[in-house]
């Protein structure tokens, strides 16, 4: 059915706007009248998502929907549904109290979608920028099993885990990133201002300079003369890299390469597997069949390489193989985890064992993150030492040689 944008006034005379799906404009007008809203203008549109009809400059400055908004929304819906509040009334209250105006408009669209006969999961699917495919799939499971309030509580816990992981990674990387940025800025200042000044002094000596000094001066001259080309080249390289990883093959290769990075590779792997185990346990406890659960979870790990391995596990389970065998073939789980999967599959408590696996990986990630700065510091110290050594050899050796010549005279 086509979409129609409308402007109307509610019972209090306030102007309301929105987009609804309907057979025609007349049917939409009847639907709005039945909801106590008087339509003023109705026009066909091809943009079903709220905010899609805004000009690009307004979209750039518009308030964004943050993950914390979705997390709090999940907790609030759990509380309302558990208290027996009808979902339409609950959404109306959440819309009125929404601090984030963009999220308030999203809730308004959810209400209108539910009012037009859609299920909640279908209404959420209209906003992929706010709700992940895993979130929508879990809401769909809650609708089918009648456990929607419990699903929202589990989704809240899941989003809290995701937020905690992101904050820990940011905290651990803050110091190394600061040092790296300082090193890059220092190198730029030295090449643009310091070395050219020394080069003018050395040129007046009419003496042969050491190799390291000549290399530094040549590098500085190249940076000063061709910095626009270097800048454009860096921008082009970044843009090309972003285009490459936007393709399925590029994303797969990049996600696989990230797991091989020194120090951070194992943190990424363990964090991804913790997300997989927690999501699988959540799906299994919610009554989702194993094959469907693996299919849903494959979309949540945010790593194309691991996702392909989970899809291989799903295909193996569909062929009648055990979860243990498919997990072993995937090649991403440790022997201890495989042993826990075997016990869980044998006892029928695979969801509880997956929760324990997630907890184990989370503790390992927490330990790795605590030691991340300590592991990176030696590399940064060595890098700074090499930088200082190069500068010392390149700048102070000629001064030292000239000083010795002056003393001999």
LINVEN-V753623 format. One line per field, one symbol per residue. psi: psi as a letter, one per 20 degrees, with the letter a starting at -180 (. if undefined). Layout:
psi=???
This chain:
psi=qrqppqprpahjjqpqqapqprgrhghgggggghjkpoqgppqqqjnippiijqqhhhhhiqpqoqhhghghgggghggghhijpqhghghghhghjpgohghghghghgghghhjjqrghhhhiimiihprhggghhhgghhhijlhhhghghhghghggggggghgggghigghhgggghgggggggghhggghghhhghhiilqpqqghghggggggggghhkhhggghggghggghghhgiiqggggghghhhhiiqqfighggghhghggggghggggghjjpqgghghgghhiiikohghghhhhhgghghhijqqhgghhghhjiqrhgghhhggghhhijlhgghhghgghghghggggghhjgghhhghggggghggghgggghhghghhgghhhghhh.
